[in-house]
Amino acid sequence: MDQMTTWPRDRYTGPGGGLFTGPGGGMFTGPGGGAFTGPGGGLFTGPGGGMFTGPGGGLFTGPGGGMFTGPGGGLYTGPGGGLYTGPGGGLYTGPGGGLYTGPGGGLYTGPCMNPYRSNQPPREQLLEYLRTTGQSDIVALLLRAGF
């Protein structure tokens, strides 16, 4: 298998790939799949779902939520926040940072015997798949949330 070095992320359609429609794949609509709309699924809008706007949900704007801008929140710019530019932060370009291109960094593209396989499909493919499977309400929700 060839190692893919292009962005966006992973276009692999085999098992575990971002575009795989079978169990564990980013496009799988059954339990555990990235496109699952049931309880615990990435597109589930109820408690525990990736699209949940209540406490603990990925789209929650209060403490502990993915969209929270305060300490510890996904959109917090201070230490520990997802948008922190200092050491260890998601936007830090030095060693250990999310934008570091060296070994261990989030953007490292060096050799790997077992390449990382994201199960998050590229944005456009996910939106198109949801549209063609009659899940326009989920597409609308994603777009309103800034996806």
N, C-alpha and C positions, 0 to 999 in steps of 0.2 A: 504494500500500500504506500502511495506517495504521501509525504508529509506536506500539508497545505500551509503556506505561509502568507496567504492573503487575508485581508480584513474585509468584510466583517466576520469576525469569529469563525465559526465552524459550519461549513456547508456539507459536511459528511452525511450521507443518507443511510449508512449502515447502522447496525446496532449501537445504541448509545449516542448517536450523532444528533446534532441540532435539527436536522431535517428528517430524522427517522420517525416513521409513523407507527412503529411497533412499540411494545412495552418498554418503558424507560426512555423513549425518544422525546425530543423536544416538541414534536408534532403529534404525539400520542394523545388521544382524547379520552383514554381510559384512566382508571385510578393510577396515580403516580406519574402521569404524563404531563408535560409542560403545557399542553392545551386542554387539560381536564377542567371541566366546569363544575364538577361535584366537590363535596367536602374535602378540604385539604389540597385541592388542585390549584395550580398557578393562576387559573382564571376564575376561581371560585370567588363570589362576592360576599359570601357569608363568613362568620368567625373562623379564623384559621386559614382563610384563603388569601392568595396573593393580591387579590383585588378588593379585599375588605377595607372599608373606610373607618371601621370602629377600632377601639383600643387593641393594640397589638397587630393591627393589619398593616399590610405593605403600603397602603395609601392613607393611613391614619396620620393626621397632622399634630396629634397630641404627644405627650411624653411616651417614648418607646416605639413610636410609629416610624415607618420608613420615610415619611415626609416631614418629620419633626425638625424644626430649626434650632431647638435648644440643645443643651449638653447631652451627648450620647445619641442624638438623632441622626438620621441618614443625611440630612441637609445641614447639619451643624458645621460651622467653619472653624470651630475651636478644637483643642486637643481631644482626640477620641471621636471626632465627628467624621462623617463620610466625605465631607468637602474640605477637610483640614489640609493645608499645604505644608505643614511642618513635618518633622521626622515621624515616620510611621503612618502618616495620613494618606488617605486615598488619592490625594492630588500631589503628594510629595514626589519630587523627581530624583531624590537621593536614594541610597541603598535601603531596601525594604519598603520603599514607597510604591504606591499603585501605578505611578507613571515612570518608575525607574526601568531603564532598558537593559540593565546588567543582570547577572545571575540572581535569581530570587525576586526580581522585580515583576510587576504586573505586565510590563510590555516586553519582557525578555523573549527574544525570538531565536535563541541559540539552539544547539543540537539537543535532541531528546529521543531516547529509544522508545518511549511510550508517550506520544504527543497528547496534550490536553484535548479532551473532547467536550465541548460545551453542549449542554442540552437545551440551550436557549437559541432558538432559531433566529436568523436575521430578521429584523423588523418587518421589512416588506413581505417576506415569505409568510411570516406569521399572520399578518393582517389579511393577506390574500387568502390564505387557508381558512381563516375564520369566516371571511365573507362567503367563500364557496361552500362552506358547510352550514350556512344559514345562521351564523352567530353574530349578526350585525350589531346586536345590542352590546356584545363584548367589545367589538371594534370601537363603537362609539364611546364606551367607558374608557378604554385605553387612550383614545385620542383626547378625550376631555382631561385625562390625568397627565397629559403631556408626553405620552409614550411615543 
